[in-house]
Amino acid sequence: MSDSSNKGIGILAGLATGAILGMLYAPNKGKVTRNLINDKVTKATNKLADEAENLKHSIQDEAHTLKSKIVDETNHLKNNVVSSINSKTQTLDEQVESIVNNTSYKAEDLITTLENKLAILKEKNKQIRKNTNKSTSSLTA
């Protein structure tokens, strides 16, 4: 971009210098010199307009390329984030499932242990009643 701007400034400076020197050292009549200057200014103006148009297209192309790169990079980052979230979600789901399974097994173990202790207590209670009945029977007899 700056090369094109420098070219444009160089062209204008060259035109101005050439026009001034041309007037000072003009071997032709004023009308002919004015026509030559007018032609050169017209050519320079057209060339400058062409350079500006080329610069405009170059900038538009660069902007389009940059926009495409940004969109591609954004999509890539988005996909990485989604993939990471899905991976973390799957891992979390697996951990929750593992905890639920472990808790279920532990609950079963706890219930079994409590049932065994209850059976032992019932047996002890039965023996205490039996002993109590024997004591009360021997006292009443």
PyMOL commands that set and color helices and strands:
alter all, ss='L'
color gray80, all
select helices_A, chain A and resi 2-24+30-140
alter helices_A, ss='H'
color red, helices_A
deselect
rebuild
show_as cartoon
